[in-house]
Amino acid sequence: MPERPLHASTTPLWLRIAPAIFLLLWSSGFVFLKLGLQYADPLTFLALRYACVVALLIGPCLWMRPALPSGIAPWLHLAMVGLLIQAGYFAFTYLSLKFGMSAGAVALVTSQQPILIGLLAPALAGERVDRTRWAGLALGVAGATMVITAKSSIDLSSPLALAFAVFALLAMTAGTLWEKRFGVSVHPVLANTVQYAVGLMVTAPLAFLLEPMRVQWTTGLFGSLAYLVIGNSLVAITLLLAMIRHGEASRVSALFFLVPPVTAVIAFAVLGEAIPAMAWPGMAIAAAGLFLVMRRRSSAVD
């Protein structure tokens, strides 16, 4: 039997506020990434980020001695989620940017993840996506696309860059569904240590092979790195995997519809980036779509 989502009356407070915290942290990460990439090559910056995360986690992991899963299968599932999300999604996203695709184009491709989740979740995660939620997913795609196209030029001139963006989309989708179906209930410190170690083992060799590994050790680099390590890699990813494990993958993935709008607002506040007039209705449409997807069904399904 597929795991039923928890109702609000039985859901702990931290899980109820997790979507808002995740959305804020994840969206802010794009702003800090943009700042950090001024001082380091993309894959080098990603490998440096993962190295910092692993260094921070090894000590607590050895001190806390969390219970270890028995058998080889749980370890393989932990490693697979790390391979798909940490190594796959982030590395392919950075490579797509490196090979010439604009940030708006990458966001447009990867924001289609909730639709893929909606299509695949019934077969792979045992979830039913009703008509109301499909309507919400469609509104989310429309709203996110309006925000992205209003803010940036969508240039798909590089087939290789487009391929990397599609691979990033597929990797995040596969990681979400894998976590939903095979997620291992282990201490977050252990899970993060394993998954970021896998990410480091993949991205560090790629950085060595594909980049000159340029790094400028400036205050801006350290500030960006600190936020991405703590806010994104430790807190946001932990919340994302917890929400997937406790809820429905199609509902949780719909949060990504609001990432472009929230990022636009944060970039306006922090970087002074203008928000075009057409982006505002896109934000409203994306929010309406998210509302339809996230609301709990109180009566019979469609």
Buried (B, 14 or more C-beta within 10 A) or exposed (E): EEBEBBEEEEBEEEBEEBBEBBBBBBBBBBBBBBBBBEBBBBBBBBBBBBBBBBEBBEEBBEEEEBEEBEEEEBBEBBBBBBBBBBBBBBBBBBBBBBBBBBBBBBBBBBBBBBBBBBBBBEEBBBBEBEEBBBBBBBBBBBBBBBBBBBBBEBEBEBEEBBBBBBBBBBBBBBBBBBBBBBBBEBBBBBBBBBBBBBBBBBBBEBBEEBBEBEEEEEEEBEEBBBBBBBBBBBBBBBBBBBBBBBBBBBBBBBBBBBBBBBBBBBBBEEEEBEBBEEBBBBBBBBBBBBEBBBEEEEEEEE
